[in-house]
Amino acid sequence: MDKLVELLIKRYPKKVLLDDKSEIMFRPLRKDDEKSLAEFFSNLPLKDRVCLKEDVADPKVIENWIVNLDYDSVLPIVAVAEGRIVGDATLHFSPIGWTKHQGEIRITTDINYRVKGLGTRLTVDIMDIAKELGLEQLSLEISPELQEAFLLCQKLGFKQEAVLKGFIVDLEGNETDLVLMVKHLNE
Ligand SMILES: CC(C)(COP(=O)(O)OP(=O)(O)OC[C@H]1O[C@@H](n2cnc3c(N)ncnc32)[C@H](O)[C@@H]1OP(=O)(O)O)[C@@H](O)C(=O)NCCC(=O)NCCS
């Protein structure tokens, strides 16, 4: 059996307790999650969405992710509570080329589930998978506006490695910097 499939079957579904003792389920995103995932992203505040890499409030973007779901290049782990998606973490990686030892992660949590440890647990979960897959470096690309994301990265040992000035033009047309946060998994 493919190593990744074997790993996913072994790990999920996985029950997780948040800081307030509420229970959440982690599992890989499935094809039948399209409606729930679209709802999750459309409920995000504009300030969180404007600086994300894709326009996640556009149902076509979500449809495209679902149609092209391929765990071997983008592995999405969702957090589910009471039948709803309340968190999403994705690991982007490629087994070939000079980035084969690297992965990029993206994390988002529902506004009503924040500051309860969900973002931390999702990030740690995806970091564990990355280690099991033999990846050595993880990156997170954020804009300085996403302060909570910066604090989360710092807490988990990511270091600011570069700032690309004016690299992002957000959904509202504003120019902003891109901050590259990197974690070396073998340290
Ligand atoms: C960043 C994000 C995922 C954090 O999710 P979360 O569920 O609140 O995460 P946690 O509860 O685990 O908090 C993680 C840490 O971030 C910091 N933090 C998060 N929200 C904070 C806040 N409102 N005030 C102060 N610190 C905060 C804290 O250091 C916290 O750790 P601590 O509670 O142990 O001190 C969430 O705010 C989010 O989805 N933001 C929008 C999308 C985004 O910026 N994604 C990252 C780019 S890919």
PDBQT file of the ligand as one rigid body, heavy atoms in Angstrom, charges set to zero:
ROOT
HETATM    1  C1  LIG A 201      -3.764  31.879  12.843  1.00  0.00    +0.000 C 
HETATM    2  C2  LIG A 201      -4.935  31.025  13.275  1.00  0.00    +0.000 C 
HETATM    3  C3  LIG A 201      -4.955  29.740  12.440  1.00  0.00    +0.000 C 
HETATM    4  C4  LIG A 201      -4.770  30.661  14.763  1.00  0.00    +0.000 C 
HETATM    5  O1  LIG A 201      -5.823  29.767  15.106  1.00  0.00    +0.000 OA
HETATM    6  P1  LIG A 201      -6.264  29.487  16.615  1.00  0.00    +0.000 P 
HETATM    7  O2  LIG A 201      -7.249  28.359  16.529  1.00  0.00    +0.000 OA
HETATM    8  O3  LIG A 201      -6.725  30.713  17.298  1.00  0.00    +0.000 OA
HETATM    9  O4  LIG A 201      -4.892  28.993  17.258  1.00  0.00    +0.000 OA
HETATM   10  P2  LIG A 201      -4.516  28.714  18.783  1.00  0.00    +0.000 P 
HETATM   11  O5  LIG A 201      -5.704  28.858  19.683  1.00  0.00    +0.000 OA
HETATM   12  O6  LIG A 201      -3.828  27.412  18.796  1.00  0.00    +0.000 OA
HETATM   13  O7  LIG A 201      -3.501  29.883  19.104  1.00  0.00    +0.000 OA
HETATM   14  C5  LIG A 201      -2.150  29.736  18.731  1.00  0.00    +0.000 C 
HETATM   15  C6  LIG A 201      -1.290  30.839  19.262  1.00  0.00    +0.000 C 
HETATM   16  O8  LIG A 201      -1.458  31.981  18.462  1.00  0.00    +0.000 OA
HETATM   17  C7  LIG A 201      -1.444  33.136  19.302  1.00  0.00    +0.000 C 
HETATM   18  N1  LIG A 201      -2.746  33.781  19.167  1.00  0.00    +0.000 N 
HETATM   19  C8  LIG A 201      -3.759  33.361  18.372  1.00  0.00    +0.000 A 
HETATM   20  N2  LIG A 201      -4.791  34.226  18.461  1.00  0.00    +0.000 NA
HETATM   21  C9  LIG A 201      -4.402  35.185  19.298  1.00  0.00    +0.000 A 
HETATM   22  C10 LIG A 201      -5.006  36.372  19.801  1.00  0.00    +0.000 A 
HETATM   23  N3  LIG A 201      -6.246  36.731  19.400  1.00  0.00    +0.000 N 
HETATM   24  N4  LIG A 201      -4.333  37.142  20.670  1.00  0.00    +0.000 NA
HETATM   25  C11 LIG A 201      -3.093  36.786  21.080  1.00  0.00    +0.000 A 
HETATM   26  N5  LIG A 201      -2.456  35.674  20.643  1.00  0.00    +0.000 NA
HETATM   27  C12 LIG A 201      -3.101  34.896  19.767  1.00  0.00    +0.000 A 
HETATM   28  C13 LIG A 201      -1.093  32.668  20.677  1.00  0.00    +0.000 C 
HETATM   29  O9  LIG A 201       0.329  32.683  20.771  1.00  0.00    +0.000 OA
HETATM   30  C14 LIG A 201      -1.603  31.263  20.653  1.00  0.00    +0.000 C 
HETATM   31  O10 LIG A 201      -0.927  30.391  21.520  1.00  0.00    +0.000 OA
HETATM   32  P3  LIG A 201      -1.252  30.367  23.103  1.00  0.00    +0.000 P 
HETATM   33  O11 LIG A 201      -2.730  30.377  23.239  1.00  0.00    +0.000 OA
HETATM   34  O12 LIG A 201      -0.629  29.092  23.569  1.00  0.00    +0.000 OA
HETATM   35  O13 LIG A 201      -0.610  31.593  23.641  1.00  0.00    +0.000 OA
HETATM   36  C15 LIG A 201      -6.295  31.776  13.117  1.00  0.00    +0.000 C 
HETATM   37  O14 LIG A 201      -6.198  33.007  13.812  1.00  0.00    +0.000 OA
HETATM   38  C16 LIG A 201      -6.678  32.030  11.679  1.00  0.00    +0.000 C 
HETATM   39  O15 LIG A 201      -7.311  31.166  11.048  1.00  0.00    +0.000 OA
HETATM   40  N6  LIG A 201      -6.319  33.213  11.126  1.00  0.00    +0.000 N 
HETATM   41  C17 LIG A 201      -6.675  33.561   9.748  1.00  0.00    +0.000 C 
HETATM   42  C18 LIG A 201      -5.948  32.757   8.697  1.00  0.00    +0.000 C 
HETATM   43  C19 LIG A 201      -4.441  32.867   8.796  1.00  0.00    +0.000 C 
HETATM   44  O16 LIG A 201      -3.881  33.881   9.168  1.00  0.00    +0.000 OA
HETATM   45  N7  LIG A 201      -3.768  31.777   8.424  1.00  0.00    +0.000 N 
HETATM   46  C20 LIG A 201      -2.327  31.715   8.399  1.00  0.00    +0.000 C 
HETATM   47  C21 LIG A 201      -1.784  31.947   7.039  1.00  0.00    +0.000 C 
HETATM   48  S1  LIG A 201      -1.741  30.458   6.094  1.00  0.00    +0.000 SA
ENDROOT
TORSDOF 0
